[in-house]
């Protein structure tokens, strides 16, 4: 929720100012240059400035920009890691659900859950760098966690199939799991509605 909003804001900042990311890589260079300033001649590019103070101000501005860029970089990585963690938790719920759908469900539900699971798995593995997080912008905008269409109804049908099974011990365990899965899906959908608002 919040992580996605912050990522999209930070990516928009980078898109509107591509020099922001370059500022991080040049930070140590600028810091070293600032420490070497001794007069109006720039120690980094040998350009003659009007006076030493103007040169120092220029380098301080570059340094401030690199601090903003570094903070943005850290936020992107932190929020990317949070989303990867959410995706892994969702996968933990999907794996047993897929097994149950294969044994007692509709093949369409199995296909839906497999596609959703593959999407979450790919996302969980691909948010380790700033470039990765930026590359997933489209997915974040579209709703990275979006469940398959009519999942609630398909889970209800699966629950009915499981309930109708003669082996009641397996049926009760599966029924409990499906109830939990439906509760979590409802919470997820409520959270997504709140995020959109």
Buried (B, 14 or more C-beta within 10 A) or exposed (E): BEBBEBBBEBBEBBEEBEEBBEBBEBBEEBBEBBEEBEEBEBBBEEEEBEEEEEBBEBBEEBBEBBEBBBEBBEBBBEBBBBBBEBBBEBBEBBEEBBBBBEBBBEEEBBEBBBEBBEBBBEBBEBBEEBEBBBEBBEBBEEEBBBBBEEBEEBBEBBBEBBBEEEEEEBBEEBBEBBEEBBEEBEEBBEEBEEEEE
